[in-house]
Amino acid sequence: MTMLDLILELGRWSLEGFWLPLLAWSLLALPAYAAVKLCTDRSPHVRYWTLVALLLSLPIGVAGAALAMFDAPAMSGVAIVTMPAAFSISAEAAAQTALNWTTWHTSGLLTLLACVVALWRVSTLVVGFRALRSIREEAVRTPEWVVEEAHTLAAGLGLERSVDVRLGATASPFTIGWLRPLIVLPEDLLEERADLRLALTHELVHVRRRDFGLQVVEQVIGALFVIHPLVALIRRETSVLREITCDADVVSRTGERAAYARVLYRYSTPNADRMLAVGIFARERHLPKRIRAMQSFLSEHGLNRSKQTGLAVFILLLSITIGAVACSDVLVESTADADAQTSARTEASSGDTFVVVEDMPELIGGLESIQENLHYPELAAKAGIEGRVIVQFVVDEEGRVVDPEIVRGIGSGLDEAALAAVRTAEFKPGLQRGKPVQVKMSLPVTFMLGDADGSEPN
């Protein structure tokens, strides 16, 4: 296959397997993100889990839509009888399509560019993961009293996991690792024991919530969908809200708002973004937002209710968004089918045309009789246009095709070709209680370009 052929095949898959689900996700995520941005500083857990649900639903929903394309069921319906049909053109006509640029080519090229950018972004994550090993190797053990302090605070938080605490060449405390969490502290923090307790409490809350693992997942999603600006916006807002919810846990347990605010100010820097780490450090531009949020933090009881509400919102929104994104292509495909079924039921109830009868009409000569009269328009073949045309018609008492019409078309002469082929079909009439009756039917005709050897596609 030529490069244009590969781009064409990629475009066919990506249009409904990637771009359409991505559009469906955007339509759902944009108002939810706007609502989170417009909310006040109250209920940070609800806002945080709302954004986490939006991020996680994107790859899951797109993966579901993509997998569904490999096992797409045949068109079916209670009120409409469907029959598949396919058509293949010669190798010469198929070869001419490589010289033409279509919508599928454009979709394929955009998908290819998106993959290249995503691979570059993923490579930066790989470099970041390798840097974590260096951090572990370079960090030195802390004094024993610091370890005992960390164990005491962990027990108070109900944290049963083993946590390693070390000193490193860092300007602020942070936590890395999911299976083997490591808290890295700057040496100057040991001079202020009260600040040390607050900083350790913050980092241990991250460990208890397993925030590092979720942070990595969000980074991977951001890398895979780096072309979507809304994904980057949601991810940045999520990173801030993660720290705000952690701040809320610390303040609710210690009650030391002023002292904790002083620690935040102490470890705020113009650029405190550690790609794969979570920690108390803050960007200077985010510091006022975190300080303001502390003024509205709830009591421990109210905070627990906020967490429960946030998790409920997370589960509900995640389920709804995944379903909507994964089924986006199915919903679009079924719109025309539903309209056709509604029309068929209406006519069946108002006249003598049936939709379902005891003995349905049978196509004389089988599908081959239609394929023999099905001609691929030359212009459509040269342009590489493929697709499915759904023709609806009535089989009368004598087995003739009456009033064929296009229910779902693709243009470029393919609709007319499908109508012409269906008009030549002859049926064995349908029977209801032993008498011939008119029956409304639907026939999807699939126009598909053949392989280079002119063989029928699978």
GIFEN-V10010 format. One record per residue. N is the residue number from 1. RES is the residue in one small letter. PSI is psi in radians with two decimals (none if undefined). Layout:
N;RES;PSI
N;RES;PSI
This chain:
1;m;2.53
2;t;2.96
3;m;-0.67
4;l;-0.62
5;d;-0.72
6;l;-0.73
7;i;-0.67
8;l;-0.81
9;e;-0.71
10;l;-0.68
11;g;-0.68
12;r;-0.73
13;w;-0.78
14;s;-0.47
15;l;-0.83
16;e;-0.33
17;g;-0.20
18;f;-1.02
19;w;-0.71
20;l;-0.81
21;p;-0.61
22;l;-0.67
23;l;-0.74
24;a;-0.73
25;w;-0.71
26;s;-0.72
27;l;-0.51
28;l;-0.67
29;a;-0.59
30;l;-0.87
31;p;-0.59
32;a;-0.73
33;y;-0.72
34;a;-0.69
35;a;-0.71
36;v;-0.71
37;k;-0.54
38;l;-0.27
39;c;2.79
40;t;-3.05
41;d;-0.02
42;r;2.78
43;s;1.01
44;p;-0.52
45;h;-0.66
46;v;-0.80
47;r;-0.69
48;y;-0.87
49;w;-0.42
50;t;-0.81
51;l;-0.65
52;v;-0.72
53;a;-0.70
54;l;-0.75
55;l;-0.82
56;l;-0.54
57;s;-0.43
58;l;-1.01
59;p;-0.60
60;i;-0.78
61;g;-0.76
62;v;-0.70
63;a;-0.70
64;g;-0.73
65;a;-0.70
66;a;-0.75
67;l;-0.59
68;a;-0.46
69;m;-0.42
70;f;-0.23
71;d;0.81
72;a;2.21
73;p;2.73
74;a;2.65
75;m;2.29
76;s;2.92
77;g;2.71
78;v;-0.66
79;a;-0.07
80;i;2.27
81;v;2.28
82;t;2.62
83;m;2.29
84;p;2.68
85;a;2.62
86;a;2.83
87;f;2.49
88;s;2.49
89;i;3.07
90;s;2.93
91;a;-0.60
92;e;-0.78
93;a;-0.66
94;a;-0.65
95;a;-0.52
96;q;-0.41
97;t;-0.39
98;a;-0.32
99;l;0.02
100;n;2.56
101;w;2.22
102;t;3.13
103;t;-0.65
104;w;-0.65
105;h;-0.75
106;t;-0.79
107;s;-0.71
108;g;-0.70
109;l;-0.75
110;l;-0.69
111;t;-0.72
112;l;-0.77
113;l;-0.69
114;a;-0.68
115;c;-0.70
116;v;-0.80
117;v;-0.71
118;a;-0.71
119;l;-0.69
120;w;-0.73
121;r;-0.67
122;v;-0.62
123;s;-0.59
124;t;-0.57
125;l;-0.69
126;v;-0.74
127;v;-0.70
128;g;-0.69
129;f;-0.66
130;r;-0.54
131;a;-0.46
132;l;-0.63
133;r;-0.68
134;s;-0.67
135;i;-0.76
136;r;-0.71
137;e;-0.58
138;e;-0.38
139;a;2.53
140;v;2.75
141;r;2.58
142;t;2.87
143;p;2.73
144;e;-0.61
145;w;-0.50
146;v;-0.71
147;v;-0.75
148;e;-0.68
149;e;-0.73
150;a;-0.72
151;h;-0.68
152;t;-0.79
153;l;-0.67
154;a;-0.70
155;a;-0.67
156;g;-0.49
157;l;-0.06
158;g;0.41
159;l;2.06
160;e;-0.12
161;r;2.66
162;s;2.20
163;v;2.27
164;d;2.34
165;v;2.17
166;r;2.91
167;l;2.51
168;g;2.95
169;a;1.29
170;t;2.66
171;a;-0.22
172;s;2.73
173;p;2.58
174;f;2.89
175;t;2.39
176;i;2.80
177;g;2.49
178;w;-0.94
179;l;-0.64
180;r;1.38
181;p;2.46
182;l;2.19
183;i;2.14
184;v;2.21
185;l;2.55
186;p;2.63
187;e;-0.58
188;d;-0.28
189;l;-0.42
190;l;-0.29
191;e;-0.41
192;e;1.74
193;r;-0.61
194;a;-0.76
195;d;-0.64
196;l;-0.76
197;r;-0.75
198;l;-0.76
199;a;-0.74
200;l;-0.70
201;t;-0.77
202;h;-0.83
203;e;-0.63
204;l;-0.56
205;v;-0.71
206;h;-0.76
207;v;-0.78
208;r;-0.66
209;r;-0.06
210;r;0.76
211;d;-0.49
212;f;-0.77
213;g;-0.75
214;l;-0.63
215;q;-0.73
216;v;-0.75
217;v;-0.75
218;e;-0.67
219;q;-0.70
220;v;-0.75
221;i;-0.74
222;g;-0.59
223;a;-0.76
224;l;-0.58
225;f;0.69
226;v;-0.37
227;i;-0.28
228;h;1.99
229;p;-0.52
230;l;-0.57
231;v;-0.75
232;a;-0.72
233;l;-0.78
234;i;-0.72
235;r;-0.72
236;r;-0.73
237;e;-0.64
238;t;-0.70
239;s;-0.63
240;v;-0.79
241;l;-0.51
242;r;-0.75
243;e;-0.60
244;i;-0.73
245;t;-0.60
246;c;-0.68
247;d;-0.72
248;a;-0.70
249;d;-0.76
250;v;-0.83
251;v;-0.66
252;s;-0.52
253;r;-0.64
254;t;-0.51
255;g;0.21
256;e;1.31
257;r;-0.89
258;a;-0.81
259;a;-0.69
260;y;-0.69
261;a;-0.63
262;r;-0.65
263;v;-0.71
264;l;-0.77
265;y;-0.64
266;r;-0.62
267;y;0.52
268;s;2.38
269;t;2.82
270;p;-0.58
271;n;1.61
272;a;0.51
273;d;1.82
274;r;2.00
275;m;-0.72
276;l;0.19
277;a;2.70
278;v;2.57
279;g;3.11
280;i;-0.27
281;f;2.67
282;a;2.56
283;r;2.58
284;e;-0.62
285;r;-0.33
286;h;-0.25
287;l;-0.83
288;p;-0.62
289;k;-0.72
290;r;-0.63
291;i;-0.75
292;r;-0.68
293;a;-0.57
294;m;-0.46
295;q;-0.35
296;s;0.22
297;f;2.49
298;l;3.01
299;s;3.01
300;e;-0.66
301;h;-0.80
302;g;-0.58
303;l;-0.67
304;n;-0.68
305;r;-0.67
306;s;-0.69
307;k;-0.78
308;q;-0.74
309;t;-0.72
310;g;-0.74
311;l;-0.64
312;a;-0.76
313;v;-0.69
314;f;-0.86
315;i;-0.78
316;l;-0.86
317;l;-0.66
318;l;-0.78
319;s;-0.80
320;i;-0.80
321;t;-0.73
322;i;-0.78
323;g;-0.75
324;a;-0.72
325;v;-0.79
326;a;-0.55
327;c;0.20
328;s;-0.76
329;d;-0.57
330;v;-0.69
331;l;-0.71
332;v;-0.73
333;e;-0.59
334;s;-0.15
335;t;-0.87
336;a;-0.67
337;d;-0.73
338;a;-0.69
339;d;-0.70
340;a;-0.71
341;q;-0.68
342;t;-0.76
343;s;-0.70
344;a;-0.72
345;r;-0.66
346;t;-0.81
347;e;-0.61
348;a;-0.59
349;s;-0.40
350;s;-0.17
351;g;-2.72
352;d;0.19
353;t;2.16
354;f;2.75
355;v;-0.77
356;v;2.24
357;v;3.01
358;e;-0.79
359;d;1.84
360;m;2.68
361;p;2.54
362;e;2.33
363;l;2.07
364;i;2.21
365;g;-0.06
366;g;-2.96
367;l;-0.40
368;e;-0.55
369;s;-0.54
370;i;-0.70
371;q;-0.54
372;e;-0.48
373;n;0.18
374;l;2.04
375;h;2.27
376;y;2.08
377;p;2.36
378;e;-0.72
379;l;-0.71
380;a;-0.67
381;a;-0.75
382;k;-0.57
383;a;-0.09
384;g;0.49
385;i;2.21
386;e;3.01
387;g;-3.04
388;r;2.27
389;v;2.23
390;i;2.08
391;v;2.26
392;q;2.45
393;f;3.04
394;v;2.31
395;v;2.02
396;d;-3.02
397;e;-0.29
398;e;0.08
399;g;0.22
400;r;2.66
401;v;2.18
402;v;2.39
403;d;0.95
404;p;2.47
405;e;2.73
406;i;2.11
407;v;-0.69
408;r;2.04
409;g;2.99
410;i;-0.01
411;g;-2.80
412;s;0.46
413;g;-0.15
414;l;-0.59
415;d;-0.81
416;e;-0.65
417;a;-0.71
418;a;-0.74
419;l;-0.77
420;a;-0.70
421;a;-0.70
422;v;-0.58
423;r;-0.45
424;t;-0.15
425;a;2.55
426;e;2.36
427;f;2.71
428;k;2.12
429;p;2.65
430;g;2.61
431;l;2.35
432;q;2.00
433;r;0.64
434;g;-0.01
435;k;2.45
436;p;2.37
437;v;2.88
438;q;2.37
439;v;2.25
440;k;2.34
441;m;2.93
442;s;2.39
443;l;1.96
444;p;2.19
445;v;2.03
446;t;2.10
447;f;2.10
448;m;2.21
449;l;2.42
450;g;3.03
451;d;3.07
452;a;-0.48
453;d;0.07
454;g;0.17
455;s;2.85
456;e;2.44
457;p;2.75
458;n;none
